[in-house]
Amino acid sequence: MEYTEHYKAFCKRMSIYRKLMNYDQVAMAARVGMTTPEYSNRESGRSMVSGNDLKKLWDSGADIDKLLVDVDEKPCGHMISSTIDTFGDESKKEYVRGVVSEHVLYMCEQKSDGFSDDMLKNIQLLRAIDKDSTKESMLKCIRDVNGITDQQVISDNLGISRYKYSKIENNKEFPDAMVLIRLYQQYGYLPSMFLNLYDVRDRLLDYIFDSMSEKDQEIILSFINNLKKFV
């Protein structure tokens, strides 16, 4: 394992988080479904924290983005995702999500100079996710956004073998903590986006919606509500 300063800082934040929760290592290990030695080895940096370990931390209530890269969760109104949820049936919601994504992206294209750099990154990622060939893999989306055609390029950037990279991109393995830290450093997307913890497209739609004017927000909500006549 490459024991970088960024990884050491992550392990330190794990320890601080545990203590803020008033847990010793025994209690924290039980909370995340590990043995005490397993948890202790991860918190101390003796063992790499895997993607599955991070999912357990998330399920226990930890903010893994804060732990991994020291970024506070961005406030989000969840307006679009909650409105889409009113369609009930999952197949209907997925259809509506796709139609709404197209509509939001079209509106964004008309006003591309009115967004911050962070919002432009979210728009680019949403556009990549909406492509059939990439929507199932965040890493494929990252390659698409950055115009990287060769997996070797991004695997070199992440400091892992092409074989390991391919497994992660094809959803056969979750990225570990070190890979997630490097992904954030290289491309700026939150670690939680790569672990199937939530619908990334919903999250991006909500972020983009929150950055829009009230007039544009009203247009989008009206568009979604009108879809109920046809879906």
C-alpha positions as CSV (number, residue, x, y, z in Angstrom):
1,M,0.0,0.0,0.0
2,E,1.2,3.5,-0.8
3,Y,1.1,5.4,2.4
4,T,0.8,9.0,1.2
5,E,0.3,12.1,3.3
6,H,-3.2,12.3,2.0
7,Y,-3.9,8.8,3.1
8,K,-2.4,9.4,6.5
9,A,-4.7,12.5,6.8
10,F,-7.7,10.3,5.9
11,C,-6.8,7.7,8.6
12,K,-6.4,10.5,11.1
13,R,-9.9,11.8,10.2
14,M,-11.3,8.3,10.7
15,S,-9.8,8.3,14.2
16,I,-11.2,11.7,15.0
17,Y,-14.7,10.8,13.7
18,R,-14.7,7.7,15.8
19,K,-13.8,9.6,18.9
20,L,-16.4,12.3,18.2
21,M,-19.0,9.5,18.1
22,N,-17.7,8.5,21.6
23,Y,-16.8,5.0,20.3
24,D,-13.7,3.0,21.1
25,Q,-12.3,0.8,18.4
26,V,-14.3,-2.2,19.6
27,A,-17.6,-0.4,19.4
28,M,-16.7,1.2,16.0
29,A,-15.7,-2.1,14.6
30,A,-19.1,-3.6,15.7
31,R,-20.9,-0.7,14.1
32,V,-19.3,-1.2,10.7
33,G,-19.4,-5.0,10.8
34,M,-15.7,-5.7,11.2
35,T,-13.6,-7.4,13.8
36,T,-11.7,-5.1,16.1
37,P,-8.3,-6.0,14.6
38,E,-9.7,-5.4,11.1
39,Y,-11.0,-2.0,12.0
40,S,-7.8,-1.1,13.9
41,N,-5.6,-2.0,11.0
42,R,-7.6,0.2,8.7
43,E,-7.7,3.2,11.0
44,S,-4.0,2.9,11.7
45,G,-3.1,2.6,7.9
46,R,-1.8,-0.9,8.2
47,S,-4.5,-2.2,5.9
48,M,-6.0,-0.4,2.9
49,V,-9.6,0.7,3.4
50,S,-11.5,-0.9,0.6
51,G,-14.6,0.4,-1.3
52,N,-16.7,-2.1,0.6
53,D,-15.3,-0.8,3.9
54,L,-16.2,2.7,2.9
55,K,-19.8,1.6,2.0
56,K,-20.0,0.2,5.6
57,L,-18.8,3.5,7.0
58,W,-21.4,5.3,4.9
59,D,-24.2,2.9,6.1
60,S,-23.1,3.7,9.7
61,G,-23.7,7.4,9.1
62,A,-20.2,8.6,8.3
63,D,-19.7,11.3,5.6
64,I,-17.0,9.5,3.5
65,D,-16.4,12.5,1.4
66,K,-15.4,14.4,4.5
67,L,-13.3,11.5,5.7
68,L,-11.5,10.9,2.5
69,V,-10.9,14.4,1.1
70,D,-12.0,16.7,3.8
71,V,-14.9,18.2,1.8
72,D,-18.1,19.1,3.5
73,E,-21.3,17.9,2.0
74,K,-22.7,20.5,-0.4
75,P,-26.1,21.8,0.6
76,C,-28.7,20.5,-1.7
77,G,-32.5,21.0,-1.9
78,H,-33.1,17.6,-3.6
79,M,-36.0,19.3,-5.4
80,I,-35.8,17.4,-8.7
81,S,-35.1,14.0,-7.2
82,S,-37.9,14.3,-4.7
83,T,-40.3,15.4,-7.5
84,I,-39.2,12.5,-9.6
85,D,-39.9,10.2,-6.7
86,T,-43.6,11.1,-6.8
87,F,-43.8,9.0,-10.0
88,G,-43.6,5.9,-7.8
89,D,-42.8,3.0,-10.1
90,E,-39.1,2.6,-10.6
91,S,-39.4,2.1,-14.4
92,K,-41.4,5.3,-14.6
93,K,-38.9,7.2,-12.5
94,E,-36.1,6.1,-14.7
95,Y,-37.9,7.2,-17.8
96,V,-38.7,10.6,-16.3
97,R,-35.2,11.0,-15.0
98,G,-33.9,10.5,-18.6
99,V,-36.3,13.0,-20.1
100,V,-35.7,15.5,-17.4
101,S,-31.9,15.2,-17.9
102,E,-32.3,15.9,-21.5
103,H,-34.4,19.0,-20.8
104,V,-32.1,20.3,-18.1
105,L,-29.0,19.8,-20.3
106,Y,-30.8,21.6,-23.2
107,M,-31.5,24.6,-20.9
108,C,-27.9,24.6,-19.6
109,E,-26.6,24.7,-23.2
110,Q,-28.4,27.9,-23.8
111,K,-26.8,29.5,-20.8
112,S,-23.3,27.9,-20.5
113,D,-21.7,31.2,-19.6
114,G,-23.8,31.6,-16.4
115,F,-22.4,28.6,-14.5
116,S,-19.4,28.3,-12.2
117,D,-16.6,25.9,-13.0
118,D,-18.0,23.4,-10.5
119,M,-21.4,23.5,-12.2
120,L,-19.9,23.1,-15.6
121,K,-18.1,19.9,-14.3
122,N,-21.5,18.6,-13.1
123,I,-23.1,19.4,-16.4
124,Q,-20.4,17.6,-18.3
125,L,-20.7,14.6,-16.1
126,L,-24.5,14.5,-16.4
127,R,-24.1,14.6,-20.2
128,A,-21.7,11.7,-20.0
129,I,-24.0,9.7,-17.8
130,D,-26.9,10.2,-20.1
131,K,-25.0,8.4,-22.9
132,D,-26.1,4.8,-23.0
133,S,-22.5,3.6,-23.4
134,T,-21.3,5.2,-20.2
135,K,-24.2,5.6,-17.7
136,E,-23.3,2.4,-15.8
137,S,-19.7,3.3,-15.0
138,M,-18.5,6.5,-13.4
139,L,-14.9,5.9,-14.5
140,K,-16.1,5.5,-18.1
141,C,-17.9,8.8,-17.6
142,I,-14.7,10.4,-16.3
143,R,-12.8,9.2,-19.4
144,D,-15.5,10.4,-21.6
145,V,-15.6,13.9,-20.0
146,N,-11.8,14.2,-20.3
147,G,-11.5,12.8,-23.8
148,I,-9.4,9.8,-22.6
149,T,-9.7,6.8,-24.9
150,D,-7.0,4.6,-23.5
151,Q,-7.6,3.1,-20.0
152,Q,-3.8,3.0,-19.5
153,V,-3.7,6.8,-19.3
154,I,-6.1,7.1,-16.4
155,S,-4.8,4.0,-14.7
156,D,-1.3,5.6,-14.7
157,N,-2.8,8.8,-13.3
158,L,-4.3,6.8,-10.5
159,G,-1.2,4.8,-9.8
160,I,-2.8,1.4,-10.4
161,S,-2.4,-1.4,-12.9
162,R,-4.6,-1.4,-16.0
163,Y,-6.0,-4.7,-14.9
164,K,-7.2,-3.3,-11.6
165,Y,-8.5,-0.2,-13.3
166,S,-10.5,-2.3,-15.8
167,K,-12.1,-4.2,-13.0
168,I,-13.2,-1.0,-11.3
169,E,-14.5,0.6,-14.5
170,N,-16.5,-2.5,-15.3
171,N,-18.1,-2.5,-11.9
172,K,-16.4,-5.8,-10.8
173,E,-14.6,-4.1,-7.9
174,F,-15.1,-0.9,-6.0
175,P,-12.2,1.6,-5.8
176,D,-10.3,1.6,-2.5
177,A,-9.7,4.7,-0.4
178,M,-6.4,5.6,-2.1
179,V,-7.9,5.4,-5.6
180,L,-10.8,7.5,-4.5
181,I,-8.5,10.2,-3.1
182,R,-6.5,10.3,-6.3
183,L,-9.7,10.5,-8.4
184,Y,-10.7,13.5,-6.5
185,Q,-7.3,15.1,-6.8
186,Q,-7.1,14.4,-10.5
187,Y,-10.7,15.1,-11.6
188,G,-12.5,16.8,-8.8
189,Y,-15.5,14.5,-8.4
190,L,-16.6,13.4,-4.9
191,P,-15.5,9.9,-3.8
192,S,-19.1,8.9,-2.8
193,M,-20.1,9.2,-6.5
194,F,-18.0,6.1,-7.3
195,L,-19.4,3.6,-4.8
196,N,-23.1,3.2,-6.0
197,L,-24.3,4.8,-2.7
198,Y,-27.0,6.9,-4.5
199,D,-28.2,7.8,-7.9
200,V,-25.5,10.1,-9.2
201,R,-27.7,11.5,-12.0
202,D,-30.3,12.5,-9.4
203,R,-27.6,14.2,-7.3
204,L,-26.3,16.1,-10.3
205,L,-29.7,17.2,-11.4
206,D,-30.3,18.6,-7.9
207,Y,-27.0,20.4,-7.8
208,I,-27.6,22.0,-11.3
209,F,-31.2,22.9,-10.4
210,D,-30.1,24.7,-7.2
211,S,-27.7,26.8,-9.3
212,M,-30.4,28.0,-11.7
213,S,-32.5,31.1,-11.5
214,E,-36.0,30.9,-10.0
215,K,-37.5,31.4,-13.4
216,D,-35.6,28.4,-14.8
217,Q,-36.4,26.3,-11.8
218,E,-40.1,27.0,-12.3
219,I,-39.9,25.9,-15.9
220,I,-38.2,22.6,-15.0
221,L,-40.7,21.8,-12.2
222,S,-43.6,22.6,-14.5
223,F,-42.1,20.4,-17.2
224,I,-41.8,17.5,-14.7
225,N,-45.4,17.9,-13.4
226,N,-46.7,18.0,-17.0
227,L,-45.0,14.6,-17.6
228,K,-47.6,13.1,-15.2
229,K,-50.2,13.5,-17.9
230,F,-48.3,11.1,-20.2
231,V,-46.3,8.8,-17.9
